[in-house]
Amino acid sequence: MSTKSMELTTVIKSFEELSNHELYAIIRLRNEVFVVEQDCVFQDADNKDQLAYHVMIKCGDLLAAYARVLPAGATFAEASIGRVVSDKQARGTGAGRRLMKDSISFVKSEYGSCTIRIGAQTYLNEFYKSLGFEDAGERYLEDGIEHVEMTMEV
């Protein structure tokens, strides 16, 4: 399937609104990228999905990109966007940028003007800066991958 020629659509749902098929696609994509591709053994099921809004970028039936939006206090003192991931087939299509822009817009509409904090893999630092995030801490290792916390005001 070529994702370059297909239209991207955004779907945002609470945990309770997710269908079984959507939840399975989310878990599969997160495991495929974080556990297999990035070779990280970690506890993905962290009891935060139930608190989250799930932002899905779809290209036809493919879950092209995904992130979860958490309220202030769930991970950080601020609202946060995490578990940001793109399917290999969707990389380079703009799905990741669309995912983050739509997630940021959703945070503002759902929580009002606030700070968003993320724990970003440092190789994506420039991507997140291009969206308006700024470094907000020292680099640290998480699951063997260098990260940095970043924030933005919305």
PAVOZA-712400 format. One record per residue (C-alpha): z negated, x negated, y negated; residue in one letter. Coordinates in steps of 0.25 Angstrom, whole numbers, plus 5000, padded with zeros to 4 digits. Layout:
# residues N
ZXYa ...
This chain:
# residues 154
500050005000m 500449944986s 499349984976t 500249934965k 501150054964s 500050164967m 499250234956e 497750194956l 496750314955t 495250304951t 494250384958v 492750384955i 491750454964k 490250454966s 489750414980f 489550564984e 491050594980e 491650484988l 492450535001s 492150465014n 493550405013h 493250344999e 491950295003l 492550225015y 493650165006a 492650104996i 491850045007i 493049985014r 493549925001l 492249864997r 492049805011n 493549755012e 493349684999v 491949644997f 491549615012v 492849575018v 493749515007e 492549454999q 491849415012d 490449475007c 489449535016v 488649625008f 487949765008q 489049855001d 488249985004a 487249954994d 486850104991n 487450104977k 488750174981d 487950304981q 487650284966l 489050234962a 490350294957y 491450244966h 492750204958v 493950204967m 495350164963i 496350214973k 497750184975c 498250294984g 497250294996d 496850154993l 495550124987l 496150014978a 494849984970a 493350024970y 492050014962a 490750084961r 490050114948v 488550114948l 487650174938p 486650084930a 485450044939g 486250044952a 486649904953t 486449854938f 485649904927a 487049944921e 488150034927a 488949944937s 490349944944i 490349874957g 490949854971r 492249834963v 493349814973v 494949824975s 495749834987d 496649714990k 497849804989q 497449854975a 497149714969r 498049684957g 498449834955t 497449854944g 496549944953a 495349854950g 495449854935r 495650004936r 494450014944l 493549944934m 494150014922k 493850154929d 492450104934s 492150064919i 492650194913s 491850274924f 490550194921v 490750234906k 491050374909s 489850394919e 488750314912y 489250304898g 489250174889s 488450074898c 488549934903t 489249904917i 488849794925r 489549734937i 489349614946g 490749554946a 491349454956q 491649344946t 493049324951y 493349454944l 492549424931n 493849414922e 494249554928f 492949614924y 492949544910k 494349604908s 493749744910l 492649714900g 491449664908f 490749534904e 489949434912d 488449474912a 487749374920g 487849254929e 488749234941r 488049264954y 488449274969l 488449404976e 488949404990d 489449264989g 490349304977i 490149264963e 489849384953h 489449404939v 488849524932e 489749584921m 489449704911t 490249784902m 489849894892e 490650034893v 
